[in-house]
């Protein structure tokens, strides 16, 4: 399985992480937002057939997006043969008990997510108003199970034991309202809208040639 970040709604090879819109934001005259780091806590990744499911990873891990749009590999071995129609995974806050059972080398990555109210997504960057930059750190407490239909389905069989799925995360709509207005990440009244946008920004599809686009067959 691979994962890819895109600053728009489609894969791109450009290293552009700036969201620009000529609109007045709900909280001020923000003319652009520059994202420098984005991390998600994922857990309970499952590929599902018509009647069963295979759990690939139950323990939590931090998915840190490569903001250069480069494809990152996440290898999975020992997947049972079958026709997989859906992928499920949780974007979820964690407890200290979830982390303590992990190897020591893996625990440090969760430190930022365990402070205060505990978080599932952390994004850092800068907003720009009339050319003046203001740093921000957006923390989301969202807990959500993502269920994504695979179209076309993924078939793992004796003739085709190696199949690739790509998880595409597009940031273009993270900090925008439904009308295209830029939202200030530092304004707490925007938290629910931004969290909803984050949930909707993740797509998974069959991508055997790893070009970042959905296979047609």
N, C-alpha and C positions, 0 to 999 in steps of 0.2 A: 504494500500500500504506500502511496506517496501523498504528500500534502503540498499545496502551493498557495501562496499569497498573491492576491491581485489588488491593485489600488483602484480598479474599476470593476465593472460587472462581467468582465471577460478576461481570460489570461493575457498577460502582457510581459514582454521581456524588458520593459523599461523599469529603471530603479526610481520611480516617481511615487512618493508616498504623501503628496500634498493634495488635500481636498480643497478645491476653490469653487466659490459660487458668488456671483455678484448680487447677493441678497443681504438684507438686514437680518441678523440673527434675533432670536427671541430675547437675548440678554445683552445685546450691544452690537456694535458695528464690526463683527468678525468677518474678515474677507477671505481667510484661509485657515486651514488646520494642517499641521505637519505632524505625522505619527512617527515616533522614533522606536517604539518597542510595544509589542502586543503579546500577551500570554494568556492562555486558557487552561483551566484544569479540566481534564477529561477523565472519564472512568467508565467501566462496564461496557466496553465496545463489543458488539455482537453483530454477526451477519445472520440473517434469518431466511430459512427456506419457507415453503408453504406451510409446514407443520412443525418445524423444529428450529432451533437456533444453536449457533456455536459461539461460545464466549472466547474472545481473543485476548482480552485483558480486563480483569475485574478491578485491580488496584489502580489508584489514581496516578496520573502523570501530568506534567506541565508541557503543553504544546506551545513552544515559542515560535512565532512566525518569522520566517526569513523574509525580511521586507524588500529584498532585491528581486522578488518574484521567482527565485530559483526553486526548482522542485526538490523536496526533501523526502528521502526514503524512510519508511517505517516498515521493516520487514516482519512478516508473520509466517511461521512454519507450522506444518502439521495440520493444515486445514482439511477437514473431511470433504470427500467428494460430495457434490450436490449442486442444486440450482438455487442461488441466493437472490432473493427478491427485494430485500430490505436490509438496511443497516441501522442499528440503534446505538446510541451512546449518550452518556450524561455529561452535561456541562454543570458542574456541581461544586458547592462549597465543601470544604473538608474540615475534619476535626483532627486534633492532635493524635487521637488514637488511630486514625487512618494512616498517618504518616509514620508513627512509631514502629509499625510492623515492617516497614520497608528497609532495605539495606541502608546503612549510614550514608553512603555516597549519594543516595537519591534524596535524602531528606532535606538538604539545604535549599533545594529549588522551591520548596513550599513555604519558606519563612515569611515572605511578603504576603502570602495568602491567609496566614493564620492570625494576623494582628486584628485588634478591635472586633468587628462583627464577623470576621472571616469573609473571604471573597472567592469568587470563581473565575473572574476575568480582571486583568489589570492592563491598562493601556496608558502609555506615557507619550508626551509630545508637547507641541506648542501651538497656541492660537495666535493669529496675527490680526491686529487692528491698526489700520493706517501705518503699516510697516513696523509696528512695535510688537515684539514677541512676548508672550506670557506663557510660562511653563504650566503644564497640567498633568495630573495623574488621575485617570478615571478608574474607579473600582466598582465592579458590579457584584451584587449579591445574588444574582439570578441562579436559580436551580431549575434545570429543564432537561427533559429527555427528548433528544432529537431522534425522530423517526423519518428516515428518508427512503423513498421507493427508488430502487435501482432500475433504470430504463435506458438501455436494455439490461436484462438480468445478467448476473455473473454466474457462469457455469464452470465448475472445477471438476475435471474428470481425468481418467487415465490418459487420454490423448492430449489433454490440455491442463496439466497440473499447476502451471504457473500463470496466474491471472493478476492483473494490477488494477487497483481502484485508486482514483485521485480524489482527495478532499480539497476543494477549492474554497478559500476564505476571501471574500471581497470586501474591502474596507470602504468602498465608494459611498455607501449609504449609512455608515455607522453614525455619523454626527449630523444627520439631516432629518428634517421633519418630512411628513408625507407630501408636503407642498414644495420640497426642495430647499427650505430655509435652513441655513447652518445653525446648529445647536451648540451652545457653549458647554463643553464637558465639565466645567467647574461649577455650573449651576445645578443644584440638587434637584430642581423641578424637572430637569430633562432626563433624569436617571432612568425612569421607566421606558421612555421612548427609545433612548439609546440602547438599553438592554434588549428591547424587542428587535431593534435593528440588528444587533449582534447575533441573536438567535437565527434571524432570517438570512444571514450572510454566508452560512455554511452550506456547501453543496457537495455531494459525493456521486461519482459516476465511474463507469468502466473506462479504463484508459490504458490498454495494453502497450501502446507504443510510447507512453509517458510524454506526450506532447502538450499536456495540459488541457486538451479538448476531449469531450465525450466521444467515445467510439460510436459509429453508426450501426454496427452489427455486433 
